[in-house]
């Protein structure tokens, strides 16, 4: 069984850059690719997986809607993976 924390504080413009120290700096497309890779691999290997959202902070002056959109990516990807398996 798998447990996947689809954290988004590794996003390139996340408000908590000091936490990740710029090591990842993923784009929106990068977040989507990461989530798709993890979920497709679990599906391909027959591993049941639960996923949660994590992290994600609006930069000063940023919107919470932007953070929510980043959190939604894993759900969008999961729906696509389920439909295509």
N, C-alpha and C positions, 0 to 999 in steps of 0.2 A: 504494500500500500504506500502511496505517495502523498506528501503534503507539500504544496507549492506556495510559497509566499511571494506573490507577484508585486514586490515593492517597486515603487516608482520614484524614490528619492535619488535614484541613479540617473534620472533624466537630466539632460544637459543644462536646462534652465531652472532646475529645482531651487527653491529658496534656501535649502540647507546644504549648500555646496561644501561648507567646511566639514560636514560629516563624511562625505564620500571623497573629499579631497581631490575631486576631479579625476579620479581613477577610471570612471566609466563614461560619464557624459553621453549617455545614449540619446538618440533622437527619438521622435515618436515612432518612426519606422523601425528603429532598433529595439524599442520596447516590444513592438508587435512581433518582430522576428524572434526575439527571445522567448516570448510567451508561446508562440506557435511551435518553436522547436521543442520546448519542454512538454507541452501538451500532446504533440504528435508522437514524440518518443514514448511517452507513457502509454498512449493508445496503441502504438505499434507493438509494444512489449507486453501488452495486456495488464498493465499496472493501473489499478484504480487510483485516481488522484483527486484529492480535495484541494481547492485553491482559495486563497484569501488575498485581499488587497492589503497593502502596507505602505507606510511612509508617504511621501508626497507633501510638499509644502509650497504654498504660493509665495513667490518672491515679493519683496516690498512693492506694493502697488499692483500686484498681480491679482487674478481672480480665482476664487475657489472653484468656479466652473471649469477652469483649465485643469485644475488638479483632478476634479471629478471625471473629466474626459480621459485623463491618463489612466485613472482607475478602471474605467469602462473597457479599456482595450482588452484586458484578459477575458472579460465576459464575451466580448465580440468574437475574439479568437476561439474561445471554447465552443461557442455556438457554431462557428464554421467547422471546427474539427469534428464535432458531433455529427453534423450534416454530411460530411464527406467520408466518414469511416464506414 
